[in-house]
Amino acid sequence: MPRIFWPLLCLLLLAGCATKERPELTEADQYREAHESIESKNYLTAIDELKELEARFPYGDYAEQAGLDLIYASYMAVDYPATVVAAQRFMRNYPAHARVDYALYMRGLANFNMEKGLFDNLVTSDKSARDMDAAKDAFRDFERLVTRFPDSEYAPDARSRMVHIRNQLARQELHVARYYARRGAIVASINRAQYVVKHYQQTPAVEEALAIMVKGYERLDYPKLAEKSRNVLALNFPDSDYLGKDKQVDLAWWPDEDNGLLSLLTFDLL
């Protein structure tokens, strides 16, 4: 055979090998591969394998477990939006499944972590000053979990996280109340403080909210309302740092009248 044909023959053989497809796996084998990827902590690979399994066998014997595993793998891959989507899809497809509580809990966890920034683990970050929509979604998920599945193994942790979220939401209201007060918007500041007292009882933020109400009513020259708020503060927090010996309320950050006007006029730049 002429030498010129050998390279061509080799290329044809290589092309034939390249086009040879891997035999299609059975549903059981494909699930086993995905499970092994999870066990090896290769979560991104597991996600791809589980999605392929769902696409090839949408009504197969492993479809439900694959849906649960996809929730877990997405969460472990720190892909919280994908975790929420996977959990929602599972609950929609299998509303009566015995592990709906798990899907609901994982969706709550994903929302709980959704707002975390890249450097949150490196520096202290007060999330009460941020948008808390994801935290509110998490609270609703956890609330739904403890209401529908009070005896679920995930209910105790959900309740604990609900307390944490309520504290954060109350702190956010205080943050806004301080913002308004520093700019001389006293009525708006009082309204935010009242919201904390009404909707976030049993949170640490109530103490300062009552103090803000006292200072605000004093600024607006409503002595009766100021005294009422002071009495509530003294009754519920007798050792409050905001109360002096003469029961006068002291907020270190509270602006005097001139500073409040200056802050309002200069957008708090001075």
Secondary structure, DSSP 8 states (H G I E B T S, - for coil): --TTHHHHHHHHHHHHHHT-------HHHHHHHHHHHHHTT-HHHHHHHHHHHHHH-TTSTTHHHHHHHHHHHHHHTT-HHHHHHHHHHHHHH-TT-TTHHHHHHHHHHHHHHHT--TTTTTS---GGGS--HHHHHHHHHHHHHHHH-TT-TTHHHHHHHHHHHHHHHHHHHHHHHHHHHHTT-HHHHHHHHHHHHHHSTTSTHHHHHHHHHHHHHHHTT-HHHHHHHHHHHHHH-TT-TTB-TT--B--TT---HHHHHHHHHTTT--
